[in-house]
Amino acid sequence: MQRRALSRHLPAALALSFALTLLLGLVSACGSADDRTIALPGPAGERSAIVYHPSSAGSGAPLVVVSHGANGSAEEARKSFGWDGLAERYGFVVAYPDALEGRWNAGFCCRKYNSPKVDDVAFLHELRDRLIAEDDVDPRRVFAVGASNGGMLSYAWACSRPGDLAGIGIVAGALTVPCPDPAPLTVVAVHGAQDAVVPVAGGTSVGGPGNNLVYPSIDEALAPFIRAASCSPKPMVQSEPPATVTTWPCANGREVVRDVIDGEDHGWPGSGGDAGTTTDPWDSTGFLWSRLGNVNAPSVS
C-alpha cells in the first residue's frame, strides 16, 4: 500500500519539480547580462554600437559611452580597457560605438572622409537616447570617455550638446572644437608626459593620424570646463609617482582633474588584462571611474 500511495503522488511531485525548475530558469534569465550589438540609422548610413548591460545594473543605472581611438574599433576598446568588469562590479551599462572607417569626426582631427553628413556627436546623442529608452539608464548620469581621437569626440560631445552628459573622461585626447559655453560637469583628463602624438603641453603632432596637426595643451582644453563649473582657481596637487594629479574642486560637488603620467607616451595607461582593477592614477579605467562614478547632476536632462 505504501508503494501504491507513493506512485500516486509521483506525477504531482514531478510536475512541481518541473514548475520550480522553469521558475528558477525564468528568474535566472531575467537577471542575466544583456550583451548585444545595436544598429542606429543615420544620414551617413547605419551605425552600430556594442552594449553590455550586466545583471547588476538595475533601473536608473549610469551609462558610460566608451569611444575608441583612430583606426580602432568598438571590440578593441572593449577588450583592452576593462570597462565590462567595472560595469559588473558597480552596476552600470557600458556602450562601445564604432566610428566610420575607424575614425571620428571630432573637429579638426581625425576623419578620413569628407562628408558633411557624418555627425558623430549626433550619433552619440542618438545612442544615449536609445539606451535611456531601452535600458532605462539614468539620463542624469551619462558619461563619455574616449581614447585619443575618441577622447576628442568626448570633448566635442560635451561642448556641442550641453545637458547630455554628467561627466567626461579623456585619455590622450585634445580639444579640437570651439567650446565657448559648455555645461558644468566633471572632467577627468589622463595624459602621458612623453606623448608626441598629442603633446600634453600642446604643439605639433609627430606621428599618428593627426601628424603635423597643432593641438592645444591639456590646460587649454580644461580651461572652459573649469570656468563653466565654477571651480576654485587654486587646485590641489598630489604627487603619486609616476603620476601627478591636479584637482580643481568645483561647485555642486563637481571637479576637473588633470592626471599626467611620467614615462607614458601616446596610449591608454593601464590597458590590458588588469585595466580597471585599481583606482591608481596610472590605471586609466579605474581612475576615471573613481572620479566619475559618484557624480550625480540633477540638472542634466
C-alpha positions in Angstrom: 0.0 0.0 0.0 2.9 2.4 0.8 4.3 1.8 -2.7 1.0 2.4 -4.4 0.5 5.7 -2.4 3.9 6.8 -3.4 3.3 6.1 -7.1 0.0 8.1 -6.9 1.9 11.2 -5.7 4.9 10.8 -8.1 3.3 12.7 -11.1 2.4 15.6 -8.9 5.9 15.7 -7.5 7.4 15.7 -10.9 5.1 18.4 -12.1 6.0 20.6 -9.0 9.7 19.9 -9.7 9.3 20.9 -13.3 7.5 24.1 -12.4 10.2 25.1 -9.9 12.9 24.4 -12.4 11.1 26.6 -15.0 10.5 29.4 -12.5 14.2 29.3 -11.5 15.2 29.4 -15.1 13.0 32.4 -15.8 14.4 34.3 -12.8 17.9 33.5 -14.0 17.1 34.7 -17.5 15.7 37.9 -16.1 18.8 38.5 -14.1 21.3 37.7 -16.8 23.6 40.1 -18.5 22.5 41.6 -21.9 25.3 41.6 -24.4 24.2 42.8 -27.8 25.1 44.9 -30.8 22.6 47.6 -31.8 22.2 49.5 -35.1 21.1 53.1 -35.5 20.1 54.5 -38.9 21.6 57.9 -39.9 22.3 60.2 -42.8 25.7 58.5 -43.4 24.2 55.0 -43.2 23.7 52.5 -40.5 25.8 53.0 -37.3 26.5 50.4 -34.7 27.5 50.0 -31.0 28.2 47.1 -28.7 26.1 47.4 -25.5 26.9 45.5 -22.3 24.1 45.6 -19.6 25.2 43.5 -16.7 22.7 41.9 -14.3 24.0 44.2 -11.6 22.8 47.3 -13.5 19.2 47.9 -12.4 16.7 50.6 -13.3 18.3 54.0 -13.3 21.8 52.8 -13.7 24.5 55.1 -15.1 25.6 54.8 -18.7 29.3 55.0 -19.9 29.9 55.5 -23.6 33.5 54.4 -24.5 34.9 55.7 -27.8 37.9 54.0 -29.4 40.9 55.8 -30.8 41.6 56.5 -34.5 41.9 53.3 -36.6 40.5 51.3 -33.7 37.2 49.6 -33.1 34.5 49.1 -30.5 35.6 45.5 -30.0 39.2 46.5 -29.5 38.3 49.1 -26.9 36.1 46.6 -25.1 38.9 44.0 -24.9 41.7 46.5 -23.9 40.1 49.0 -21.5 38.4 46.8 -18.9 35.1 48.6 -18.7 32.9 45.4 -18.7 34.5 44.3 -15.4 33.8 47.7 -13.8 30.2 47.7 -15.1 29.6 44.3 -13.4 31.1 45.5 -10.1 29.5 48.9 -9.9 26.2 48.2 -11.8 26.2 50.4 -14.8 25.6 50.0 -18.6 28.5 50.4 -21.0 28.3 51.1 -24.7 31.1 50.9 -27.3 30.2 52.8 -30.5 32.0 52.2 -33.8 33.4 55.0 -36.0 33.0 55.1 -39.7 36.3 53.8 -41.3 37.8 53.7 -37.8 37.9 57.5 -37.2 35.7 60.0 -35.5 34.7 63.4 -36.9 35.8 65.3 -33.8 36.6 68.7 -35.2 39.9 69.2 -37.0 41.1 65.6 -36.3 41.0 62.8 -37.5 38.4 61.7 -40.1 39.3 60.1 -43.4 36.0 61.0 -45.0 34.8 64.4 -46.2 31.1 64.0 -46.0 29.1 66.7 -44.2 26.6 64.0 -43.4 28.9 62.4 -40.8 27.9 63.9 -37.5 29.4 61.7 -34.8 28.2 63.8 -31.9 24.6 63.4 -33.2 25.3 59.6 -33.4 26.3 59.5 -29.8 23.4 61.7 -28.8 21.0 59.2 -30.5 22.8 56.3 -28.9 22.3 58.0 -25.5 18.6 58.5 -26.1 18.2 54.9 -27.4 19.7 53.4 -24.2 17.7 55.7 -22.0 14.6 54.2 -23.6 15.7 50.6 -24.0 18.0 50.1 -20.9 16.3 52.5 -18.5 19.6 54.2 -17.7 19.6 57.5 -15.7 19.8 60.5 -18.1 21.4 62.4 -15.2 24.3 60.0 -15.1 25.6 59.6 -18.7 29.3 59.7 -19.1 31.5 59.9 -22.2 35.1 58.5 -22.1 37.4 58.1 -25.0 41.0 57.4 -26.2 42.9 59.8 -28.4 40.5 60.6 -31.3 37.7 59.1 -29.1 38.7 61.5 -26.3 38.5 64.4 -28.8 35.0 63.2 -29.6 34.0 63.2 -25.9 35.2 66.8 -25.6 33.2 67.7 -28.7 30.1 66.0 -27.4 30.3 67.9 -24.1 30.9 71.2 -26.0 28.2 70.7 -28.7 25.4 69.1 -26.6 25.3 70.8 -23.2 22.9 68.8 -21.0 23.6 65.4 -22.5 26.4 64.4 -20.1 27.2 64.5 -16.4 31.0 64.0 -16.9 33.7 63.1 -19.4 36.9 61.1 -19.2 39.7 61.9 -21.7 42.8 59.7 -22.3 45.5 61.1 -24.6 43.0 63.5 -26.3 42.8 67.2 -27.1 40.1 69.8 -27.5 39.6 70.1 -31.3 36.4 72.0 -31.5 35.3 75.5 -30.3 34.0 75.3 -26.8 32.8 78.7 -25.6 30.0 77.6 -23.3 30.0 74.0 -22.1 27.7 72.9 -19.4 29.1 72.5 -15.9 30.3 68.9 -15.5 33.1 66.8 -14.1 36.1 66.4 -16.4 38.9 63.9 -15.9 41.9 64.0 -18.3 44.7 61.4 -18.3 47.8 62.1 -20.4 51.2 60.7 -20.9 54.0 63.2 -20.2 56.0 61.8 -23.2 53.1 61.8 -25.7 54.4 63.1 -29.0 51.2 62.4 -31.0 49.0 64.6 -28.8 51.6 66.6 -26.7 50.4 67.3 -23.2 51.9 70.9 -23.5 50.3 71.4 -26.9 52.1 71.8 -30.2 52.7 69.9 -33.4 51.8 66.2 -33.6 54.5 63.8 -34.5 53.2 60.5 -35.9 49.7 59.1 -35.7 46.6 60.0 -37.8 46.9 63.7 -36.9 50.6 64.0 -37.9 51.6 67.7 -38.3 48.4 69.0 -36.7 48.9 71.6 -34.0 47.0 70.7 -30.8 46.1 72.9 -27.8 47.6 71.9 -24.4 45.7 69.9 -21.8 45.4 73.1 -19.7 43.8 74.9 -22.7 41.4 72.0 -23.1 40.4 72.1 -19.4 40.0 75.9 -19.1 36.5 76.3 -20.5 35.3 73.4 -18.2 37.0 75.0 -15.2 35.1 78.3 -15.9 31.8 76.6 -16.6 31.8 74.5 -13.4 32.8 77.5 -11.2 35.9 75.7 -10.0 38.4 77.0 -7.5 41.4 78.9 -9.0 43.7 77.1 -6.6 43.9 73.4 -7.4 45.1 70.6 -5.2 48.2 68.9 -6.4 49.0 65.3 -5.4 52.2 63.6 -6.4 51.9 59.8 -6.8 54.9 58.9 -8.9 54.9 58.3 -11.8 51.7 60.4 -11.8 50.9 64.0 -10.8 47.2 64.6 -10.2 45.9 68.1 -10.1 42.3 68.6 -9.0 40.2 71.7 -9.2 37.2 71.5 -6.8 34.1 73.0 -8.4 30.6 74.0 -7.4 27.9 71.3 -6.6 30.5 68.6 -6.0 31.9 68.6 -9.4 35.7 68.6 -10.2 38.1 69.0 -13.0 41.1 66.6 -12.8 44.4 66.6 -14.7 46.4 63.3 -14.4 49.8 63.4 -16.1 51.9 60.2 -16.0 55.6 60.4 -16.4 57.2 57.9 -18.8 53.9 57.3 -20.7 53.6 58.1 -24.4 50.5 58.0 -26.5 48.1 55.4 -25.4 45.7 54.2 -22.6 47.8 53.8 -19.5 47.0 50.6 -17.7 45.3 48.9 -20.7 45.2 45.1 -20.9 44.1 42.4 -18.5 44.4 44.4 -15.3 42.7 47.5 -16.6 40.1 48.9 -14.2 41.2 46.7 -11.2 42.6 49.6 -9.2 41.9 53.3 -8.7 45.6 54.3 -9.2 46.2 57.3 -11.5 48.2 55.1 -13.9 45.2 52.7 -14.3 43.2 55.0 -16.6 40.0 53.0 -16.5 39.8 52.6 -12.7 41.0 56.2 -12.1 38.4 57.6 -14.4 35.5 55.7 -12.8 36.7 56.6 -9.3 36.2 60.2 -10.2 33.2 60.0 -12.4 31.2 57.2 -10.7 30.0 59.3 -7.8 28.8 62.2 -9.9 25.0 62.8 -10.0 23.9 66.0 -11.6 20.2 66.5 -11.2 20.2 69.5 -13.6 21.2 67.2 -16.5 18.1 66.1 -18.6 
